[in-house]
Amino acid sequence: MSDFEYLSETKPRARKAHYCILCGELIPQGMRHVARVVKGDGSVYTVRMHEECEALTQEWDESEWEYSEPATFCELLAESRLRAAERGEKEG
């Protein structure tokens, strides 16, 4: 496993479009999202995620972050949305 260190986290509005590192879908310009500055593998970089996607990762450990793929994550996201719809909650 690689050693990663989170340096900072913000929740900005996107000044330009980005792609969510978790689901692979577009984060459109103007949308609030999670931006984390990460240090690892000899580099410092920013990863961006929808707030809804990031909320599903709160209980993840390091291995789940390293091996998560967008297609698999989208299944998790769809299940979460279905459960929310069954409870009558509004989609994120």
C-alpha positions in Angstrom: 0.0 0.0 0.0 1.1 3.6 -0.6 1.4 6.1 2.1 -1.0 9.0 1.6 -1.4 12.1 3.7 -4.3 14.5 3.6 -3.0 18.0 3.7 -6.2 20.0 3.6 -9.9 19.8 2.7 -12.2 22.5 1.4 -15.8 22.6 -0.1 -15.5 25.2 -2.9 -17.8 25.9 -5.8 -16.1 24.7 -9.0 -14.7 27.5 -11.0 -14.5 25.1 -13.9 -15.8 21.6 -14.5 -14.0 18.7 -12.9 -14.6 14.9 -12.7 -15.4 13.2 -9.4 -12.6 10.8 -8.4 -15.1 8.4 -7.0 -18.0 8.1 -9.5 -16.2 9.5 -12.5 -19.2 11.8 -13.3 -18.9 15.5 -14.0 -18.8 18.1 -11.3 -20.2 21.1 -13.2 -19.0 24.6 -12.9 -20.6 26.3 -9.9 -21.3 23.1 -8.0 -20.1 22.9 -4.4 -17.9 19.8 -4.0 -15.2 18.4 -1.7 -11.6 19.2 -2.7 -8.8 17.4 -0.8 -5.1 18.2 -1.2 -3.2 14.9 -0.9 0.4 14.0 -0.7 1.5 10.6 -1.9 3.7 8.7 -4.3 6.1 11.6 -4.4 3.5 14.2 -5.5 1.0 16.6 -4.1 -2.3 16.8 -5.9 -6.0 17.7 -5.4 -8.8 15.1 -5.6 -12.3 16.3 -6.1 -15.6 14.6 -5.2 -19.3 15.3 -5.2 -20.4 15.9 -1.6 -22.9 13.0 -2.0 -20.1 10.7 -3.1 -17.7 11.7 -0.3 -20.5 11.2 2.3 -20.6 7.5 1.3 -16.9 7.1 2.1 -17.0 8.2 5.7 -16.3 4.7 7.1 -13.8 3.6 4.5 -10.3 2.5 5.4 -7.2 3.1 3.2 -7.5 -0.1 1.2 -11.1 0.9 0.1 -9.8 4.2 -1.1 -6.9 2.6 -3.1 -9.0 -0.1 -4.8 -12.3 1.8 -5.4 -13.2 1.9 -9.1 -15.8 4.3 -10.6 -18.1 1.5 -11.9 -18.2 -0.3 -8.5 -18.6 3.0 -6.7 -21.6 3.9 -9.0 -23.3 0.7 -7.8 -22.9 1.8 -4.2 -24.2 5.3 -5.1 -27.2 3.8 -6.9 -28.0 1.6 -3.8 -27.7 4.6 -1.5 -30.1 6.7 -3.7 -32.6 3.9 -3.9 -32.6 3.5 -0.1 -33.1 7.3 0.2 -35.9 7.2 -2.3 -37.6 4.4 -0.3 -37.4 6.5 2.8 -38.8 9.5 0.9 -35.7 11.6 1.0 -34.7 14.0 -1.6 -31.8 13.0 -3.9 -28.4 14.8 -3.4 
